[in-house]
Amino acid sequence: MSFFAGEPDRLAQFRAGDRDVLSDVYRHYVGPLSRVLRQGFSVTTPERVLHVPGLSSLHEIECAGQEVFLRAFQPKARLGYDGVRSFGNYLFRIARNFRIDEFRRRGLVVSGIPVEDLNVPDAILPVDQQLVSNELDAMIKAFLSIVPERDRRYMGLRFEGGLAQTDAAAELGLTRIQGRRIEARMKLGLLSYLRERGYRGGRS
């Protein structure tokens, strides 16, 4: 069901750019969006299903997520949302297009096909997690099991609970600066942990 289903006033406020409603939308969808950006996408074409790989770095996921929300909150995008379709799918479509734009900019390929040659339809599917995503999930859980409890709780609030830095820090009685330091330390620690164990995001 859409976040705006049966809420015409909320939809009108969203289209008008009401800050409180935009904040509600952000908090509601930042967690699912982060998971989708980490998993990657399957793009269905008439010939086959193509894999757009996910992001492995927490920093990359956060930066990409911010860019997706910026695009979704632009006036043209707000007015283009009808309030009937799932807003999650609408947001994920924006995320997919953002990732494909990144590939085009870098001259990369998706599953062996130059991105410039892709005719991308509207359909979007999360990538099957049985391979790369499951491996990454297991390694992240293992990493979180060895870090201090406060750091683990903070990261859970940020990336599973979908809270902003200020809100996650406040939940633990911390300042935003303290929260940012935890986040920076955890990101570096996770990257080091993954590299030490040979994780390459499914790439050989």
N, C-alpha and C positions, 0 to 999 in steps of 0.2 A: 504494500500500500504506500502511496506517495506521502511524504512528510506533510504535504499541503492538502491532502484529501479531506474534504469537508470543512476546510478552513479558508474561506474566501477572503476574510480580512487579513489573515497571515500572508496569503499569496499576494494580495494587493500591496502590503507593506514590503514584501520581498521585492516586488517589481519596482517599488518606489525607492528602494535602497535603504530601508530602515536599518539602522546600525544594530539594534537589539535583535531583530529577526535574522540579519546576516550572521550575527554571533551565534544564535541558536542553530542555524544551519551548519555553521562551521563545526561546532561542538558535536553535533549529531553525526556528521559524516566524515570527520577527519580520521577516525579509526578505520572504518571500512575502506576509505580511499588509500590510506597508507598500506593496508594489506594488499589491495589490488596493485598498487605500484610495485610492491615487493614481489608479487607473484608473476607479473607480466600479463600479456594478453594473447588471446588467439584471435586472429583476423581471418574471417571466412571469406574466401573468394570463390568464383565459380569453379576454379580448378582444384583448390585444396585449402587446408587450414594452415595458416602461417603463424609462427611464434614470434611475438615481440617480447624479448626477454625483460624480466623485472630488474629492479635496482637492488643491489646488495648492501649498500651503505646507508646507515640511518640518516646521515647528513644529506645524501642524495635524495632519499625518500622525503625528508622534510622539505627540502628546497623545491622538489618537483610538486609536492602537495600544495605549497604556498602559491606556486605559479598556476596550478590548476584552479584553485579557489579564486585567484585574481581574475582569471579568464571567465569563470562562472559568474562572478559578481559584477562584471562589466555591464553597463546599461543594456547593450544589445542582447547579451546572453540572458539577462534577467527577464527582459521583455519577450524573448524567444521561448521561454519555458511556459508551457500551457497549464501546469498544475495538475494534469491528469496522469501523464506518464510518470513512472518512477523517477524521482529526482536523483536517486542513487545511480540508476542507469544513465541518466542525462549527464551526471557528473563524471561517471566512468568513461563515457564517450569523449568528453572533453579531455580527460586524462590520456586516453588512447591517441587522440589526435595530437596532443602535445608531445607524446613520446615519438610518434611517427615524424612530427616536425623536427624533433631533435635528430633523428636518424637522417633525414633529408639534409639537414644543415651540415652534418658531419660526413656525408657521402657514404653512409654505411649501408649494409644490406640486411634484409630480414629473411632468414631461412634460405640464403643463397640467391635471393632475388633483390636487385637494386631497389631501394625504396621509391625512387623516382618512377619505377615501372609498376608500382602497386596501384590498383584501382580499389580503394578501400571502401567497402560498404558500411552501412550504419550498424550492423550487428556487432556485438562485442561479447566475448565470453572470457571469464577468468581461465588462465592456463591450468591444466590438470596438475594438481600439487603432488602427485605420487612420485615425482622425480626430484627436480631441483628444489621446489619449495619445501618439500618434506625434509630434505637434507638440511636446508638453511634453518628451518624451524627447530630442528633437533639441536643444531649447533648453538643457536641463540639461547635455547632453554638451558643447555649445558653451561654456557657462559654465565647466564644470570644466576645459576645455582651456586656460583663461587664468588659472587661479588657481595659487598656489604648489604644488609637488609634494607637500609634506607635508600641506597642507590637503586636497588631492585624495585622497591615500591614506587620510587619516583618515575622510573622508566615505564612501569606498568600503568601508572596514571597518565603519562604522556602519550604512549603509543598504543595501549590497549583501551584505556579509558577515554582517549581522545581529548584530554584537557590541554589547554594552553600552558605555556611555561609558568606564568604567574599563578594560575589556578592549581597546577600540580604542586608547585612549591608551597603554596598556602595550605594545602591539605596536610602537609608534613611539618608545618610550622617553620618553613624556611622562607628566605627572601628570594626574589627572582634571580638575583645574582648567584646565590648559592645553588639554585636549581640549574642555572646555565652552566655552572662549573661542573656539577654532577653530570649533566648531559654531555658536555665536551669530553670529560674524562671517560665516560662510558663508551662514547662513540669510538674514541681512539683505542680503548681497551678491546672493544669488540672487533675492530678491524685487525688489530694485532693477533687476537685469538683465532680469527678465521684464517688469516694468512699462515700462521704457524701450523695450522692443520691442513693446509693445502687447498682451502676452499677457493674455487674460481667461478662460482656462480653457474656451474654446469658447462663451462667452457674448457676445452682441453688445452 
